[in-house]
Amino acid sequence: MELRRGGLLRIDHARGMLLHVRRGHVWITEEGDTRDYFLSAGGAFTITRPGTTLIGALEASVLSLTPPGGTPCK
């Protein structure tokens, strides 16, 4: 999936989903977590909390999402 610079992706109830940054740089925040996470190309992040997760593109980015125990979504 592609996100333009400044684009925002909202994912609800995705605990256990794995996010891979294929290209670009993103910001991630999870509901109930006061920390923000920043990932660049080659980075991965597992959503650990229930609720809403927001992913914002700090530059044009390409992501893949893999459901728990599943095949990557493009």
N, C-alpha and C positions, 0 to 999 in steps of 0.2 A: 504494500500500500504506500502511496506517496502523500506527503504533506508539504504544502508550500510553506515558505517562510512566513511565520506568524499564524499558521494553521493550527487548529486545536482538534484533538480527537478525544471524545468522552467514551469511556468503557464502563459499563455498570456490571457489578456482580461477576468479576472475572478472576477471583482468587485462584492462584495456581497457574494462570496464563503466563507464558514466557514471551517477552518482547525482545527482538533483536533489531539493532540499528544497522542497516546495511550501508546507508550513506547519510551524511549530514550530522546534525547535532540536535538533541531534544532535551526537554525538561519534563520531569514526571513528578506528579504529586498524587498521593493516595488519601482518600477520606480517612480521617482519624489519625493521620501521621503528620506531625508538624514539620518534618523534614522534606526537602525537595531533593530530587536526584537529577543529575545531568549525565547524559550518555552521548558518546560520539560513535562514529562508524566503527563497527567491530564489537561494540558493547552489548551486553544483555542484561535484562532486568526481569525478575519474577515478581508478579503482583502478589503481595502477601496478605492484603486486607480485603475484607468484604466491602461492599459499597462502591463508590465511584472513584475511578482513576482518570486523571487528566494527563494527556500527553501533548505538549506544545512544541512546535518546530521552531528552533532558533535560527535555522537556515533550511533551505529545501532539503527534505529528508526522505529516505525510503526505509520502511519498517516491515518486519514480518512478525506475525503473532501466532503463537502455537498454544492451542488449548491444552489443559492438563492431560498428559498421556496421549496427545494427538499429533496430527500432521500440521506443519506450518500453513497458515492462511496467508495469501498474498494480497 
